[in-house]
Amino acid sequence: MVSKVYVLKTKPENVIKDYSKLLEISNYKKYISKDINTILKLNLSWSKYFPSCSTEPWQLEGVVNKLKKDGYKKLIPVENRTVVTDVWKGAAGNKWLPILKKYNLKYNPLTETEWVSYKPKHDMLAMDKIFSEGHKIPKIFIGSNVIHLPSVKTHGHTSMTGAMKNAFGGLITEKRHHCHKMIHEVLVDLLQIQKEIHKGIFAVMDGTVCGDGNGPRTMIPKIKNYILASSDQVAIDAISAKMMGFDPMKIKFIKIAHDKGLGNGDIDQIDIVGENITNVNFGFSTGKSPVIFFDQLFRKGSFNFLEPLLFHTGLFNLCIFGSEFYHDFLWYNTIGKYRINKFKQTDWGKLFDKY
């Protein structure tokens, strides 16, 4: 079965209207019912703002504006914390809160909602091995729709990140760092779980400002002016990967999900509606920050014998401190601020400042 991914070009002065157009041509209402709750799964990769790192404010407003105009009243914006991010600081730093207030929506941090035990109906590739004591998910997710709001960017653990990876922050607690050891299999498991618990699944991806290099945080922002949407989470990730310059079927989580029939990862089985992206190739390459390098070294590299000591005892607090020191103080206040200031001089940077 052929999947469809909808792609449009946009610019700052038209982006809200273009998001409305994107959703309209994608026929999203076919997948997202008005009668039940719709989770808006935001993407927070950093409590601080960095271009392309997390859900952009115009992305959030563009989607919410269209949903509200189309009569969707049961919208639940959510995001979860990690061991190195804060859901409230992130919502403020990325300017989500003023937008949610404007549209009379309540922000729902998953740290403040009820989690319940969930036993998947299908065999899992990795989740049962990582969480042998059982798995919990947010109760409000069960029986709801979900709309994912990721961005086009690279990721040191998975080459690139998008719609499938966005579920990682919603369906696992802050202990999800343990999943890095089998991250590709976990993302496929999470898509399987989503298909079990959600009535409808949709993704709206922002590629206005994309992230190249050492994703998902210490990246080089690249302005590309694209927005994407699809009901097929595998397909939209495959097209995003293709646009970045990767072969989607060589990215493990896309290949496994495709082979399991959870979506289409083969671009020959995906119809692109909207822009002609046949010759689009951003030429991105994925790098690894020192934090991701050492995480992989100690979890599944030559020093993996230290994993129980480093990640399952009080010593893990030193790992958290190291990550925060490197990202929030060392890198952000030097290279990060230089790149942010450069971005602020662009039309997208000026739009961000207006929020």
N, C-alpha and C positions, 0 to 999 in steps of 0.2 A: 504494500500500500504506500502510495506517495504521500509525503508530508509537505506542508507548506510553511515557509518562513517569510514574513513580510518585512521589507527593508525600505526605509525612506531616508533621503538626505534632508538635513535641516540646518537652521542657523539660529543664533540666539534670539533675534527679534520675532521668529515664527515658531519657536520650539513648542510652546503650549498648544498652539493650533495643530502643529504637525503630529504631536502625540495623539491628539484627538482624531486626526485623519488616520493615523496608523492603527488605532484601535477599531475605527470604523471599517476600514477595508479588511481587517483581520477577522471580522465577524466574531469577535470575542464573546458576544452574548450567547452564542451557540454553546459555549463551554462553561460560562460563568452565570449561574442562575441568580436572579434577584431575590429569590425566596428564602435563601439560607445565608448564613454568615460567610463573608469573603475575607479571608486573611490576606492582608497586604504584607508580604514578607520582605522587609527592608534588608539591605545588605550593609553591615557595619564591619569593616575590616580594621578600622582605627578610630579611637575616640576623638582624635584630632582630625581636622579636615586636610585632606590631600587630594588633588584632582584625580578623578577616575577610581579612587580607592574604595569609595562607598557609594550608596545610592545618592545621586545628585539631586539637589533641591528641585530643579526644573523637571527632572524625571518623575519625582514624587508628585509634584503639582500637576504635571501634564496628565498623569494617569488618574489622580483623584478628581481633577476637574471634569474629565470625561465621564467617569463613573457616576459622579454626582448629577451631572446633566442628564445622564441616561436613567436616573431614578434608582440607583443603588444606595440603599440606606443602611445596610448591615455590614459596614466596613470596619475591619479590626486591624489597624497597623501594629505590627509587632517586630521586635528584634530581641536577640539574646546576647548575653555577655560571653566573653571568653575569660581566660585567666589573666589576660592583659588588656581587656577593653571594658569600658563602663557604658551601660546602655543609655544612661541619662546624659552623661557628658558627650557621648557620641551623637545623640539626637540633637543636642544644642550646637555642638561644633559643626555638624553637617547641615544645620539650619532646617531640620525637619519640623521642629516644634512650632515655629510661626505658621508654617503651611498647614499643619494639622489643626491649629487653632482657627485659622482662616476658614477652613472647611468644616469646622465643628466636629472634629474627630478626636477621640481619646487615644493617646499613645499607650500601648500595652506591653511593657517590658516582660519578656517571658520569665524573668527572675521573680516576677510578682504574680504569676498565674499558677494554677494547679497542674501538676504533672501526674500522670497515671501510668500504671504498668501496661505495656502493650506487647502481645505475643504475635509476631507476624504470621500471616496465613501461608506464606510461601517460604521455601528454604532460603536461608541467608548465606551469603558468601563469606561474610566477615563479622557481622554484628554479634552473633552468638559466641564467637571466639573472644572478642574484645570485651563484651559485657556479659560474662558468664553468669553473673548474678541476676540478669534480666535487664530489660530496656524500658525506659519511661519516655513518654512524649507528652506535649501539652494537651490537656483535655479539650481545649477550645478548637484544636485542629480536627478532631474527629467529626466527620460528617459535614465539614465545611468545604468551601472552595478555597483555592490559594492562587494568588498572583505574585510571582516572584519579580523582584526589581534589582537585578544584578547589573554590572557594568562589563564592558569589554576590556579585559586585562589579562596579563600573564600571572602565573602562580608557580612558585618554586617547588611546591609539592606535586602539582598536577599539570604542569606546562601552561595551562590556561584555566580560567575559572569563569563560571557563568551560571546558568539556571540550575543545573544539577547540583553544583557546589553550594548554591544558595540555601538549599534544604539542610545542609550541614549545620547551619546556625539556628535552625528551627526545631529540628527533631532530635537533637542530642543536647545534653546539659553542657555546662562549661567544662566538663571532663572530656570533651570531644578531642582534645589534643592527643589522647591515647589512640585515636583512630588513624593518626598519621602513618602508622606502621603498615596499614592496609588501606590507604586512603581511596584508591580507585575502586576497590571492591565495596567499600563502605558507601560510596556515592551511588553505586548501582543498587545496593540494598535499600538506600533511602528513597530512591525513585520507586522501587517496588512497594515500599511501605506507603508512599504518597498515593500510589494508585489504589491501595487498599482503603485508605482512610478519607481521601478527598473526593468530593462529588465532581469537582472540576479543577483542572490544573492549567495555568497559563503563565507565560513569562513575557515581560516587557523589558528589553535590555537597552541600556544607554551606551552608545558609542560615539557620543559627541566629543568627549575627551577620553581617550583610551590610555591604558597603562602598559608600557613596554619595559622589559628588563626584569629587575628583581622584585616581581610581584609577590604578594598582593599589596605591599605598602611602599617599599623603597624603589619606586618606579620612575620612569621618565614619562611625563604626560605628553601625549601626542594628540593634537586636534584632528579629528576625522569626520565629524559632522554626520554620523549615521545613528539611526534608531531602529531597533528590531523588535519583532513580536512573533510568538508562535504558541500553539497549544502542545507542541511536541518538544519536550525539554531536551531530548537528545539532538534533535534537528537544529534547534536554535544555537546550541553549543557548537555543533559541527560547522554551521555557517559562520559563526563568530570566529572559530578556530581557523577556518579557511581564509577569512578576511584578514586575519592577523598574519597569515603566511604559513600556518601549520597544515599538515595532512591529518584531517580529523580521525581517520581510521588507524592512525599510529598513536593516538592518545588513548591510553589503556581504558579509562572509564567510559569513553564514548564507544570504543570497539566492543567492550563487554556488554554494555547496555543494548547496542545494536544487535549483537548476536543473540541476546536473550529475548529479543522482540519487544523491548520496552520503548522503542522509538527508532528513528532512522538516523544513522550516523554517516551513511554513504551519501555524498552530495549528489550522486547520480539519481538518488531516490527522493530528492528534495526539490520542490518547485519554489523558486524565488519570485515573489510577487512585489512589484514596485520598482525599485532601482535595478539596473543591470550591473551586477557585481562580478561578472565573469572574469574580468581582468584585475579585480581588486586584490592587492597583496600589500599589506602594510609593512611586510618585512620585519616583523617583530621576532625577538628571540628571548627565551626565558633564562634568567639568571637566578642565583640563589643568594639571598642575604646571608651574612654570617650566622644569624639565628637559625635559619632553615638548614643551612649546611651542617651545623652541629647537631640540630635536632635529628636529622637523618643519619648522621654518623653514629649517634648513640642509640637510636631506635632500631635501625636495620642495617647499619654499616659495620665496619670492622670492630667497633667498640660497643656493639649491641649487648655484650655481657654486662655492661654497666647500666642498662635500662632499668632494671628493678630498683637499683639504688638511687638513680637520679630522678626518676619519674614517679616512683611509688613510695617515697619517704619524704621526710621534712626537707631534704636537700632540694626538692623541686622548687621550693621558695627561692632558692638561689638562681634557678633557671628563669623564673618569672622576673626576678630583679634584673638579671642580665639582659633579658629581652626588652624590658621597659627602659633600662638605661641606654641601651643601644638605639632603640627606635625613637623614644620620646625625648631624650635629652641630647644624645650625641648626633645621630643622623638628622633628626628633624630640625634642630637648631643650626645646622650648618648646610649640608647639601639640600635638605628638604625645604628650608626657607628660601634658598636661592631659587629653587625650581618653582615654588609657590609664587614668589614675587614676579618671576618671569611669566607665569601663567596669568597673574592678575592684570598684566598689561594687555592681554588678549580680550576679545569681545566676550568670550565665555567667562573669563575671570571677572570682567566688569559686571556681567549678569549675576555671578555668584555674590558679589559685594552688594547688590541691590536687594538681596533677600533678607 
